[in-house]
Amino acid sequence: MIRIDAIGLANEPMDMRAGIETALARVIAVFGAATAAATCLIT
């Protein structure tokens, strides 16, 4: 069973051509940290 601790919702589009590192940097900037689960969802 997968336990959901938090749900994040995007409120603006992001240029996916920027790459994984840029997407992860945005997650960290917005939420303050990135968990292993969040990085799995980004990739």
mmJSON file of the N, C-alpha and C atoms, coordinates in Angstrom:
{"data_MODEL":{"atom_site":{
"group_PDB":["ATOM","ATOM","ATOM","ATOM","ATOM","ATOM","ATOM","ATOM","ATOM","ATOM","ATOM","ATOM","ATOM","ATOM","ATOM","ATOM","ATOM","ATOM","ATOM","ATOM","ATOM","ATOM","ATOM","ATOM","ATOM","ATOM","ATOM","ATOM","ATOM","ATOM","ATOM","ATOM","ATOM","ATOM","ATOM","ATOM","ATOM","ATOM","ATOM","ATOM","ATOM","ATOM","ATOM","ATOM","ATOM","ATOM","ATOM","ATOM","ATOM","ATOM","ATOM","ATOM","ATOM","ATOM","ATOM","ATOM","ATOM","ATOM","ATOM","ATOM","ATOM","ATOM","ATOM","ATOM","ATOM","ATOM","ATOM","ATOM","ATOM","ATOM","ATOM","ATOM","ATOM","ATOM","ATOM","ATOM","ATOM","ATOM","ATOM","ATOM","ATOM","ATOM","ATOM","ATOM","ATOM","ATOM","ATOM","ATOM","ATOM","ATOM","ATOM","ATOM","ATOM","ATOM","ATOM","ATOM","ATOM","ATOM","ATOM","ATOM","ATOM","ATOM","ATOM","ATOM","ATOM","ATOM","ATOM","ATOM","ATOM","ATOM","ATOM","ATOM","ATOM","ATOM","ATOM","ATOM","ATOM","ATOM","ATOM","ATOM","ATOM","ATOM","ATOM","ATOM","ATOM","ATOM","ATOM","ATOM","ATOM"],
"id":[1,2,3,4,5,6,7,8,9,10,11,12,13,14,15,16,17,18,19,20,21,22,23,24,25,26,27,28,29,30,31,32,33,34,35,36,37,38,39,40,41,42,43,44,45,46,47,48,49,50,51,52,53,54,55,56,57,58,59,60,61,62,63,64,65,66,67,68,69,70,71,72,73,74,75,76,77,78,79,80,81,82,83,84,85,86,87,88,89,90,91,92,93,94,95,96,97,98,99,100,101,102,103,104,105,106,107,108,109,110,111,112,113,114,115,116,117,118,119,120,121,122,123,124,125,126,127,128,129],
"type_symbol":["N","C","C","N","C","C","N","C","C","N","C","C","N","C","C","N","C","C","N","C","C","N","C","C","N","C","C","N","C","C","N","C","C","N","C","C","N","C","C","N","C","C","N","C","C","N","C","C","N","C","C","N","C","C","N","C","C","N","C","C","N","C","C","N","C","C","N","C","C","N","C","C","N","C","C","N","C","C","N","C","C","N","C","C","N","C","C","N","C","C","N","C","C","N","C","C","N","C","C","N","C","C","N","C","C","N","C","C","N","C","C","N","C","C","N","C","C","N","C","C","N","C","C","N","C","C","N","C","C"],
"label_atom_id":["N","CA","C","N","CA","C","N","CA","C","N","CA","C","N","CA","C","N","CA","C","N","CA","C","N","CA","C","N","CA","C","N","CA","C","N","CA","C","N","CA","C","N","CA","C","N","CA","C","N","CA","C","N","CA","C","N","CA","C","N","CA","C","N","CA","C","N","CA","C","N","CA","C","N","CA","C","N","CA","C","N","CA","C","N","CA","C","N","CA","C","N","CA","C","N","CA","C","N","CA","C","N","CA","C","N","CA","C","N","CA","C","N","CA","C","N","CA","C","N","CA","C","N","CA","C","N","CA","C","N","CA","C","N","CA","C","N","CA","C","N","CA","C","N","CA","C","N","CA","C"],
"label_alt_id":[null,null,null,null,null,null,null,null,null,null,null,null,null,null,null,null,null,null,null,null,null,null,null,null,null,null,null,null,null,null,null,null,null,null,null,null,null,null,null,null,null,null,null,null,null,null,null,null,null,null,null,null,null,null,null,null,null,null,null,null,null,null,null,null,null,null,null,null,null,null,null,null,null,null,null,null,null,null,null,null,null,null,null,null,null,null,null,null,null,null,null,null,null,null,null,null,null,null,null,null,null,null,null,null,null,null,null,null,null,null,null,null,null,null,null,null,null,null,null,null,null,null,null,null,null,null,null,null,null],
"label_comp_id":["MET","MET","MET","ILE","ILE","ILE","ARG","ARG","ARG","ILE","ILE","ILE","ASP","ASP","ASP","ALA","ALA","ALA","ILE","ILE","ILE","GLY","GLY","GLY","LEU","LEU","LEU","ALA","ALA","ALA","ASN","ASN","ASN","GLU","GLU","GLU","PRO","PRO","PRO","MET","MET","MET","ASP","ASP","ASP","MET","MET","MET","ARG","ARG","ARG","ALA","ALA","ALA","GLY","GLY","GLY","ILE","ILE","ILE","GLU","GLU","GLU","THR","THR","THR","ALA","ALA","ALA","LEU","LEU","LEU","ALA","ALA","ALA","ARG","ARG","ARG","VAL","VAL","VAL","ILE","ILE","ILE","ALA","ALA","ALA","VAL","VAL","VAL","PHE","PHE","PHE","GLY","GLY","GLY","ALA","ALA","ALA","ALA","ALA","ALA","THR","THR","THR","ALA","ALA","ALA","ALA","ALA","ALA","ALA","ALA","ALA","THR","THR","THR","CYS","CYS","CYS","LEU","LEU","LEU","ILE","ILE","ILE","THR","THR","THR"],
"label_asym_id":["A","A","A","A","A","A","A","A","A","A","A","A","A","A","A","A","A","A","A","A","A","A","A","A","A","A","A","A","A","A","A","A","A","A","A","A","A","A","A","A","A","A","A","A","A","A","A","A","A","A","A","A","A","A","A","A","A","A","A","A","A","A","A","A","A","A","A","A","A","A","A","A","A","A","A","A","A","A","A","A","A","A","A","A","A","A","A","A","A","A","A","A","A","A","A","A","A","A","A","A","A","A","A","A","A","A","A","A","A","A","A","A","A","A","A","A","A","A","A","A","A","A","A","A","A","A","A","A","A"],
"label_entity_id":["1","1","1","1","1","1","1","1","1","1","1","1","1","1","1","1","1","1","1","1","1","1","1","1","1","1","1","1","1","1","1","1","1","1","1","1","1","1","1","1","1","1","1","1","1","1","1","1","1","1","1","1","1","1","1","1","1","1","1","1","1","1","1","1","1","1","1","1","1","1","1","1","1","1","1","1","1","1","1","1","1","1","1","1","1","1","1","1","1","1","1","1","1","1","1","1","1","1","1","1","1","1","1","1","1","1","1","1","1","1","1","1","1","1","1","1","1","1","1","1","1","1","1","1","1","1","1","1","1"],
"label_seq_id":[1,1,1,2,2,2,3,3,3,4,4,4,5,5,5,6,6,6,7,7,7,8,8,8,9,9,9,10,10,10,11,11,11,12,12,12,13,13,13,14,14,14,15,15,15,16,16,16,17,17,17,18,18,18,19,19,19,20,20,20,21,21,21,22,22,22,23,23,23,24,24,24,25,25,25,26,26,26,27,27,27,28,28,28,29,29,29,30,30,30,31,31,31,32,32,32,33,33,33,34,34,34,35,35,35,36,36,36,37,37,37,38,38,38,39,39,39,40,40,40,41,41,41,42,42,42,43,43,43],
"pdbx_PDB_ins_code":[null,null,null,null,null,null,null,null,null,null,null,null,null,null,null,null,null,null,null,null,null,null,null,null,null,null,null,null,null,null,null,null,null,null,null,null,null,null,null,null,null,null,null,null,null,null,null,null,null,null,null,null,null,null,null,null,null,null,null,null,null,null,null,null,null,null,null,null,null,null,null,null,null,null,null,null,null,null,null,null,null,null,null,null,null,null,null,null,null,null,null,null,null,null,null,null,null,null,null,null,null,null,null,null,null,null,null,null,null,null,null,null,null,null,null,null,null,null,null,null,null,null,null,null,null,null,null,null,null],
"Cartn_x":[0.837,0.0,0.89,0.531,1.268,0.607,1.406,0.89,1.167,0.153,0.301,0.394,1.548,1.752,1.345,1.558,1.231,0.988,0.204,-0.085,0.263,1.049,1.392,0.665,0.175,-0.567,0.112,0.435,1.061,0.026,0.414,-0.523,-0.038,1.096,1.571,2.356,2.354,3.064,4.58,5.282,6.74,7.289,8.348,8.987,9.741,9.219,9.818,11.118,11.428,12.691,13.883,13.625,14.701,15.468,14.819,15.493,15.068,15.518,15.149,15.72,16.956,17.591,16.831,16.363,15.596,14.247,13.603,12.323,12.498,13.55,13.808,14.13,14.858,15.165,13.891,12.924,11.649,10.87,10.877,10.195,10.81,12.133,12.814,12.531,12.484,12.208,10.795,9.842,8.448,8.161,8.593,8.236,9.317,10.499,11.571,12.444,11.978,12.749,12.099,12.841,12.311,12.576,11.549,11.705,11.986,12.33,12.573,11.307,10.156,8.896,8.632,8.953,8.742,9.643,10.856,11.751,11.288,10.654,10.109,8.965,8.156,7.037,7.482,8.606,9.112,9.671,10.358,11.011,10.078],
"Cartn_y":[-1.167,0.0,1.242,2.221,3.477,4.494,5.072,6.083,7.474,8.298,9.651,10.614,11.292,12.256,13.665,13.994,15.341,15.282,16.232,16.343,17.759,17.856,19.169,19.355,20.542,20.836,21.996,21.798,22.851,23.901,25.168,26.23,27.052,26.658,27.302,26.293,26.444,25.48,25.621,24.538,24.532,23.985,24.581,24.129,22.836,21.715,20.426,20.187,21.055,20.927,21.312,21.946,22.414,21.258,20.134,18.971,18.637,17.467,16.947,17.802,18.269,19.062,20.36,20.993,22.23,21.959,20.864,20.511,20.235,19.526,19.245,20.525,21.437,22.731,23.525,23.457,24.149,23.538,22.216,21.539,21.964,21.992,22.394,23.855,24.711,26.131,26.349,25.58,25.768,25.097,23.85,23.078,23.083,23.566,23.617,22.381,21.287,20.045,19.108,18.108,17.08,15.72,14.926,13.585,12.599,11.391,10.357,10.091,10.154,9.937,11.048,12.268,13.386,13.26,12.822,12.667,11.531,10.524,9.437,9.944,10.843,11.383,12.332,13.006,13.945,13.201,12.107,11.382,10.568],
"Cartn_z":[0.0,0.0,0.0,-0.792,-0.862,0.061,0.951,1.875,1.306,1.212,0.686,1.855,1.981,3.057,2.653,1.385,0.903,-0.6,-1.066,-2.492,-2.933,-3.987,-4.54,-5.87,-6.104,-7.326,-8.042,-9.299,-10.088,-10.448,-10.352,-10.709,-11.888,-12.464,-13.682,-14.504,-15.807,-16.654,-16.5,-16.829,-16.76,-18.065,-18.523,-19.754,-19.467,-19.948,-19.656,-20.44,-21.385,-22.115,-21.255,-20.106,-19.239,-18.601,-18.365,-17.814,-16.394,-15.952,-14.642,-13.518,-13.675,-12.621,-12.372,-13.438,-13.308,-12.652,-13.024,-12.411,-10.917,-10.563,-9.154,-8.388,-9.018,-8.384,-8.133,-9.049,-8.839,-7.68,-7.576,-6.472,-5.149,-5.085,-3.855,-3.534,-4.544,-4.316,-3.777,-4.255,-3.843,-2.497,-2.348,-1.158,-0.087,-0.398,0.587,0.608,0.07,0.033,-0.98,-1.355,-2.244,-1.618,-1.492,-0.947,-2.07,-1.713,-2.718,-3.537,-2.89,-3.601,-4.607,-4.248,-5.166,-6.393,-6.199,-7.345,-8.239,-7.689,-8.515,-9.38,-8.848,-9.594,-10.691,-10.48,-11.485,-12.676,-12.445,-13.542,-14.34],
"occupancy":[1.0,1.0,1.0,1.0,1.0,1.0,1.0,1.0,1.0,1.0,1.0,1.0,1.0,1.0,1.0,1.0,1.0,1.0,1.0,1.0,1.0,1.0,1.0,1.0,1.0,1.0,1.0,1.0,1.0,1.0,1.0,1.0,1.0,1.0,1.0,1.0,1.0,1.0,1.0,1.0,1.0,1.0,1.0,1.0,1.0,1.0,1.0,1.0,1.0,1.0,1.0,1.0,1.0,1.0,1.0,1.0,1.0,1.0,1.0,1.0,1.0,1.0,1.0,1.0,1.0,1.0,1.0,1.0,1.0,1.0,1.0,1.0,1.0,1.0,1.0,1.0,1.0,1.0,1.0,1.0,1.0,1.0,1.0,1.0,1.0,1.0,1.0,1.0,1.0,1.0,1.0,1.0,1.0,1.0,1.0,1.0,1.0,1.0,1.0,1.0,1.0,1.0,1.0,1.0,1.0,1.0,1.0,1.0,1.0,1.0,1.0,1.0,1.0,1.0,1.0,1.0,1.0,1.0,1.0,1.0,1.0,1.0,1.0,1.0,1.0,1.0,1.0,1.0,1.0],
"B_iso_or_equiv":[0.0,0.0,0.0,0.0,0.0,0.0,0.0,0.0,0.0,0.0,0.0,0.0,0.0,0.0,0.0,0.0,0.0,0.0,0.0,0.0,0.0,0.0,0.0,0.0,0.0,0.0,0.0,0.0,0.0,0.0,0.0,0.0,0.0,0.0,0.0,0.0,0.0,0.0,0.0,0.0,0.0,0.0,0.0,0.0,0.0,0.0,0.0,0.0,0.0,0.0,0.0,0.0,0.0,0.0,0.0,0.0,0.0,0.0,0.0,0.0,0.0,0.0,0.0,0.0,0.0,0.0,0.0,0.0,0.0,0.0,0.0,0.0,0.0,0.0,0.0,0.0,0.0,0.0,0.0,0.0,0.0,0.0,0.0,0.0,0.0,0.0,0.0,0.0,0.0,0.0,0.0,0.0,0.0,0.0,0.0,0.0,0.0,0.0,0.0,0.0,0.0,0.0,0.0,0.0,0.0,0.0,0.0,0.0,0.0,0.0,0.0,0.0,0.0,0.0,0.0,0.0,0.0,0.0,0.0,0.0,0.0,0.0,0.0,0.0,0.0,0.0,0.0,0.0,0.0],
"pdbx_formal_charge":[null,null,null,null,null,null,null,null,null,null,null,null,null,null,null,null,null,null,null,null,null,null,null,null,null,null,null,null,null,null,null,null,null,null,null,null,null,null,null,null,null,null,null,null,null,null,null,null,null,null,null,null,null,null,null,null,null,null,null,null,null,null,null,null,null,null,null,null,null,null,null,null,null,null,null,null,null,null,null,null,null,null,null,null,null,null,null,null,null,null,null,null,null,null,null,null,null,null,null,null,null,null,null,null,null,null,null,null,null,null,null,null,null,null,null,null,null,null,null,null,null,null,null,null,null,null,null,null,null],
"auth_seq_id":[1,1,1,2,2,2,3,3,3,4,4,4,5,5,5,6,6,6,7,7,7,8,8,8,9,9,9,10,10,10,11,11,11,12,12,12,13,13,13,14,14,14,15,15,15,16,16,16,17,17,17,18,18,18,19,19,19,20,20,20,21,21,21,22,22,22,23,23,23,24,24,24,25,25,25,26,26,26,27,27,27,28,28,28,29,29,29,30,30,30,31,31,31,32,32,32,33,33,33,34,34,34,35,35,35,36,36,36,37,37,37,38,38,38,39,39,39,40,40,40,41,41,41,42,42,42,43,43,43],
"auth_comp_id":["MET","MET","MET","ILE","ILE","ILE","ARG","ARG","ARG","ILE","ILE","ILE","ASP","ASP","ASP","ALA","ALA","ALA","ILE","ILE","ILE","GLY","GLY","GLY","LEU","LEU","LEU","ALA","ALA","ALA","ASN","ASN","ASN","GLU","GLU","GLU","PRO","PRO","PRO","MET","MET","MET","ASP","ASP","ASP","MET","MET","MET","ARG","ARG","ARG","ALA","ALA","ALA","GLY","GLY","GLY","ILE","ILE","ILE","GLU","GLU","GLU","THR","THR","THR","ALA","ALA","ALA","LEU","LEU","LEU","ALA","ALA","ALA","ARG","ARG","ARG","VAL","VAL","VAL","ILE","ILE","ILE","ALA","ALA","ALA","VAL","VAL","VAL","PHE","PHE","PHE","GLY","GLY","GLY","ALA","ALA","ALA","ALA","ALA","ALA","THR","THR","THR","ALA","ALA","ALA","ALA","ALA","ALA","ALA","ALA","ALA","THR","THR","THR","CYS","CYS","CYS","LEU","LEU","LEU","ILE","ILE","ILE","THR","THR","THR"],
"auth_asym_id":["A","A","A","A","A","A","A","A","A","A","A","A","A","A","A","A","A","A","A","A","A","A","A","A","A","A","A","A","A","A","A","A","A","A","A","A","A","A","A","A","A","A","A","A","A","A","A","A","A","A","A","A","A","A","A","A","A","A","A","A","A","A","A","A","A","A","A","A","A","A","A","A","A","A","A","A","A","A","A","A","A","A","A","A","A","A","A","A","A","A","A","A","A","A","A","A","A","A","A","A","A","A","A","A","A","A","A","A","A","A","A","A","A","A","A","A","A","A","A","A","A","A","A","A","A","A","A","A","A"],
"auth_atom_id":["N","CA","C","N","CA","C","N","CA","C","N","CA","C","N","CA","C","N","CA","C","N","CA","C","N","CA","C","N","CA","C","N","CA","C","N","CA","C","N","CA","C","N","CA","C","N","CA","C","N","CA","C","N","CA","C","N","CA","C","N","CA","C","N","CA","C","N","CA","C","N","CA","C","N","CA","C","N","CA","C","N","CA","C","N","CA","C","N","CA","C","N","CA","C","N","CA","C","N","CA","C","N","CA","C","N","CA","C","N","CA","C","N","CA","C","N","CA","C","N","CA","C","N","CA","C","N","CA","C","N","CA","C","N","CA","C","N","CA","C","N","CA","C","N","CA","C","N","CA","C"],
"pdbx_PDB_model_num":[1,1,1,1,1,1,1,1,1,1,1,1,1,1,1,1,1,1,1,1,1,1,1,1,1,1,1,1,1,1,1,1,1,1,1,1,1,1,1,1,1,1,1,1,1,1,1,1,1,1,1,1,1,1,1,1,1,1,1,1,1,1,1,1,1,1,1,1,1,1,1,1,1,1,1,1,1,1,1,1,1,1,1,1,1,1,1,1,1,1,1,1,1,1,1,1,1,1,1,1,1,1,1,1,1,1,1,1,1,1,1,1,1,1,1,1,1,1,1,1,1,1,1,1,1,1,1,1,1]
}}}
